[in-house]
Amino acid sequence: MAIKGKAVVAQSGGPTAVINASAAGVIETALANDSTFSAIYGADNGILGVLKEELFDLGKEDPRQINLLRRSPSAALGSCRYKLKDFDKNKADYERILEVFRAHDIRFFFYIGGNDSMDTADKVSRLARQTGYEMVVMGVPKTIDNDLAYTDHCPGYGSVAKFTAVSAMEAGRDTEALYTADTATVMEVMGRNAGWIAASAGLARRQEQDAPHLIYLPEAAFSVENFIRDVKACLKAYRRCFIVAGEGLRDGQGRHIAEVGGSFAQDAFGHKQLGGAGQALRQIVEQQVGVKCRYNNAGTAQRTAMHFASATDVAEAYMVGSAAVSAAMKGVTDKMVTLVREGQNGDYRSTTGLAALSDVANGEKPVPREFINAAGNGVTQAFLDYARPLIAGRAELEMGPDGLPLYTRFERHFVEKKTGKEYKS
Amino acid sequence: MAIKGKAVVAQSGGPTAVINASAAGVIETALANDSTFSAIYGADNGILGVLKEELFDLGKEDPRQINLLRRSPSAALGSCRYKLKDFDKNKADYERILEVFRAHDIRFFFYIGGNDSMDTADKVSRLARQTGYEMVVMGVPKTIDNDLAYTDHCPGYGSVAKFTAVSAMEAGRDTEALYTADTATVMEVMGRNAGWIAASAGLARRQEQDAPHLIYLPEAAFSVENFIRDVKACLKAYRRCFIVAGEGLRDGQGRHIAEVGGSFAQDAFGHKQLGGAGQALRQIVEQQVGVKCRYNNAGTAQRTAMHFASATDVAEAYMVGSAAVSAAMKGVTDKMVTLVREGQNGDYRSTTGLAALSDVANGEKPVPREFINAAGNGVTQAFLDYARPLIAGRAELEMGPDGLPLYTRFERHFVEKKTGKEYKS
């Protein structure tokens, strides 16, 4: 006997170009199955919206805005970075979540996020079971960092990879044209301790002379000495050097490169400022190699670059959202939808699978050694074969009359609070 | 009696998304008029290529590569930042340029660049006249900074404006979704002492709550005190703050903001490092307002962002290149082609005009006061009306099978050197 009732969908962590496409998959599939889902609420700013009982009725939003989610970056439901209390020491946060769900008769929880979110979802579900509250909890994967285990890749990665590659290609042409003045460029990219985004810049390099010439991933211990040698060799070969650096670069002792590379800095107040990995590399190039070095860091604009997103990524993001709802309707719970690769390069296809929330919560997937070249300064053909299909196709945009894209913003019809309690973190 | 003979085309200064479209306009129009132009050579890396006698025959390139220039960013002929000797004190560089032109019977020089380039072109032409060498010298405007006088706007500006606006819009949605963690964002943009690019971010703001909330241009003296007040007011109104900063921000005494804003820094070698304007603002927000602040700086990727260039800009860039050749065929010389705006917003059209090279060389066009709001922290409707037509339309791309665009790279069939001399700078 399948459960029926209201559903909550929430988005968590850093925005991506396609986390809204996943939300669209959840929302549209739930709205189309109203015999199971009596309502679908959005949690305002992720799990914080549940804790604060700030839920809004997505059935009251303009369906065109929901459809536009597929072509809108960032997190239209709102997101958060909120550290819940430790489940084993203090269940209060999880009990509060369940209290809100009970009060509103929420029977489905769709949580779009990374492994911390899957951990939260898993614990909420466990507590529900323990207290005899029947509900279904499903995870939908999301992270530009691409470091979730049990899934071939993560929605969000294909788009940041496509934007990173085109930016490296374009800025690389800049360095090529102006090598007599701007001889080197360091492009810093996101990814925290994982080098998947840095690696994706390698997709831009069709010929040996093309940027990026050097790519450094956090998975390979960074050596200042080797770096200087690499840059000098590159300048000798091509008269210019385009370098991509993952933000989380560390040396063999695990120290962040900004601590090692001579980019300690003190501000006017005497505070020690740790520059980014790219800033550290730039300083090394300028001071120890002796050529001018540019520094590019798109920052948050890289993860929300819908204007050059991957059509494949958008389609897959929608698919995992929709699949989570379909699985929930069959009574599946405590699972995250995964992406499963089928076929080889030429005929890449993907389908969905399922992984236990608790497994995903405790896993992580760094860039494997076989995707990094022997010198630790570039990627291998195996990586390119893995990543190439993920950036295929240009995602559609809905352009406004002003020459810029139109992106969803919800009206947020909040539902009346029912617990009679304020959440205190 | 019109001149006939060989032509040289050169690109100068910082690359843009459309300087190649201007080159295409020059090259294709010259190749189509071979009764006037017996050959068209590209100078390798701008004026340096002329000085070093490194010229390649564009008639030997694949016409598809020339056509692809319209859809290729950066400077396919190569560019340079090279300071010529002072004409009034030492004519050697100009004499060398003329020596190379004479040796190859070059009768046309098309120079695509900013006001320094127009100055160079003007002096070469003056020297040619003085020495009785008959030739035509035409300038083609180019600068993302949009600060050339005598032209309504500059090719290159519409595209950097479009990319800047979409990046502000997308990263602004990021700040909006994640304001509980990433409350403020500073986006630093190029433009040197001109605020045209910073201003263009204002195109992203359709509603008051939209990013960017605050825009600071070098034309308005920056006050740290007012800035802190602005940011606090913005946080109160919207719970988040998205700030755009022109790289050349200065205070009322003309000091760069990095010197004023507390972002002095010392590296490991004790060198004083002047951070960027955006870094300075970020430090002020974090230390003096007390909220987390992100820093985005696309760097050279902003000026070469062909993947989201303006179709209007590409068409105009081609048009000015082509118009320079048409004018040259009519015997016009010592002029830069300008863009002339016709019609109002709704029915924007542009045509070309002509301005004396010497006038352009000595002019500059900062953002006028009426384009900046009274508080000095945003743009006016008058600016938006000026800029909106320039970003209209998405430029075409030629996509490769690998999901990334195809960009021109020339084979460079160098012509035999004839002066028998090496250039020494």
Chai-1 contact restraints between the chains, C-beta under 6 A:
chainA,res_idxA,chainB,res_idxB,connection_type,confidence,min_distance_angstrom,max_distance_angstrom,comment,restraint_id
A,P15,B,D174,contact,1.0,0.0,6.0,A-B,restraint_1
A,P15,B,A177,contact,1.0,0.0,6.0,A-B,restraint_2
A,N45,B,T180,contact,1.0,0.0,6.0,A-B,restraint_3
A,P73,B,E170,contact,1.0,0.0,6.0,A-B,restraint_4
A,P73,B,R173,contact,1.0,0.0,6.0,A-B,restraint_5
A,S74,B,R173,contact,1.0,0.0,6.0,A-B,restraint_6
A,S74,B,D174,contact,1.0,0.0,6.0,A-B,restraint_7
A,S74,B,A177,contact,1.0,0.0,6.0,A-B,restraint_8
A,A75,B,A177,contact,1.0,0.0,6.0,A-B,restraint_9
A,G78,B,A177,contact,1.0,0.0,6.0,A-B,restraint_10
A,S79,B,A177,contact,1.0,0.0,6.0,A-B,restraint_11
A,S79,B,L178,contact,1.0,0.0,6.0,A-B,restraint_12
A,C80,B,T180,contact,1.0,0.0,6.0,A-B,restraint_13
A,R81,B,A181,contact,1.0,0.0,6.0,A-B,restraint_14
A,A165,B,L404,contact,1.0,0.0,6.0,A-B,restraint_15
A,V166,B,H307,contact,1.0,0.0,6.0,A-B,restraint_16
A,V166,B,L404,contact,1.0,0.0,6.0,A-B,restraint_17
A,S167,B,A301,contact,1.0,0.0,6.0,A-B,restraint_18
A,E170,B,P73,contact,1.0,0.0,6.0,A-B,restraint_19
A,E170,B,A301,contact,1.0,0.0,6.0,A-B,restraint_20
A,E170,B,T304,contact,1.0,0.0,6.0,A-B,restraint_21
A,A171,B,T300,contact,1.0,0.0,6.0,A-B,restraint_22
A,A171,B,A301,contact,1.0,0.0,6.0,A-B,restraint_23
A,A171,B,T304,contact,1.0,0.0,6.0,A-B,restraint_24
A,R173,B,P73,contact,1.0,0.0,6.0,A-B,restraint_25
A,R173,B,S74,contact,1.0,0.0,6.0,A-B,restraint_26
A,D174,B,P15,contact,1.0,0.0,6.0,A-B,restraint_27
A,D174,B,S74,contact,1.0,0.0,6.0,A-B,restraint_28
A,D174,B,T300,contact,1.0,0.0,6.0,A-B,restraint_29
A,D174,B,T304,contact,1.0,0.0,6.0,A-B,restraint_30
A,A177,B,P15,contact,1.0,0.0,6.0,A-B,restraint_31
A,A177,B,S74,contact,1.0,0.0,6.0,A-B,restraint_32
A,A177,B,A75,contact,1.0,0.0,6.0,A-B,restraint_33
A,A177,B,G78,contact,1.0,0.0,6.0,A-B,restraint_34
A,A177,B,S79,contact,1.0,0.0,6.0,A-B,restraint_35
A,L178,B,S79,contact,1.0,0.0,6.0,A-B,restraint_36
A,T180,B,N45,contact,1.0,0.0,6.0,A-B,restraint_37
A,T180,B,C80,contact,1.0,0.0,6.0,A-B,restraint_38
A,A181,B,R81,contact,1.0,0.0,6.0,A-B,restraint_39
A,G262,B,A268,contact,1.0,0.0,6.0,A-B,restraint_40
A,F264,B,A268,contact,1.0,0.0,6.0,A-B,restraint_41
A,A265,B,A265,contact,1.0,0.0,6.0,A-B,restraint_42
A,A265,B,D267,contact,1.0,0.0,6.0,A-B,restraint_43
A,Q266,B,Q266,contact,1.0,0.0,6.0,A-B,restraint_44
A,D267,B,A265,contact,1.0,0.0,6.0,A-B,restraint_45
A,A268,B,G262,contact,1.0,0.0,6.0,A-B,restraint_46
A,A268,B,F264,contact,1.0,0.0,6.0,A-B,restraint_47
A,R294,B,G299,contact,1.0,0.0,6.0,A-B,restraint_48
A,R294,B,T300,contact,1.0,0.0,6.0,A-B,restraint_49
A,Y295,B,G299,contact,1.0,0.0,6.0,A-B,restraint_50
A,N296,B,G299,contact,1.0,0.0,6.0,A-B,restraint_51
A,N296,B,T300,contact,1.0,0.0,6.0,A-B,restraint_52
A,N296,B,A301,contact,1.0,0.0,6.0,A-B,restraint_53
A,N297,B,N297,contact,1.0,0.0,6.0,A-B,restraint_54
A,A298,B,A298,contact,1.0,0.0,6.0,A-B,restraint_55
A,G299,B,R294,contact,1.0,0.0,6.0,A-B,restraint_56
A,G299,B,Y295,contact,1.0,0.0,6.0,A-B,restraint_57
A,G299,B,N296,contact,1.0,0.0,6.0,A-B,restraint_58
A,T300,B,A171,contact,1.0,0.0,6.0,A-B,restraint_59
A,T300,B,D174,contact,1.0,0.0,6.0,A-B,restraint_60
A,T300,B,R294,contact,1.0,0.0,6.0,A-B,restraint_61
A,T300,B,N296,contact,1.0,0.0,6.0,A-B,restraint_62
A,A301,B,S167,contact,1.0,0.0,6.0,A-B,restraint_63
A,A301,B,E170,contact,1.0,0.0,6.0,A-B,restraint_64
A,A301,B,A171,contact,1.0,0.0,6.0,A-B,restraint_65
A,A301,B,N296,contact,1.0,0.0,6.0,A-B,restraint_66
A,T304,B,E170,contact,1.0,0.0,6.0,A-B,restraint_67
A,T304,B,A171,contact,1.0,0.0,6.0,A-B,restraint_68
A,T304,B,D174,contact,1.0,0.0,6.0,A-B,restraint_69
A,H307,B,V166,contact,1.0,0.0,6.0,A-B,restraint_70
A,H307,B,F308,contact,1.0,0.0,6.0,A-B,restraint_71
A,F308,B,H307,contact,1.0,0.0,6.0,A-B,restraint_72
A,I391,B,G403,contact,1.0,0.0,6.0,A-B,restraint_73
A,A392,B,G403,contact,1.0,0.0,6.0,A-B,restraint_74
A,G403,B,I391,contact,1.0,0.0,6.0,A-B,restraint_75
A,G403,B,A392,contact,1.0,0.0,6.0,A-B,restraint_76
A,L404,B,A165,contact,1.0,0.0,6.0,A-B,restraint_77
A,L404,B,V166,contact,1.0,0.0,6.0,A-B,restraint_78
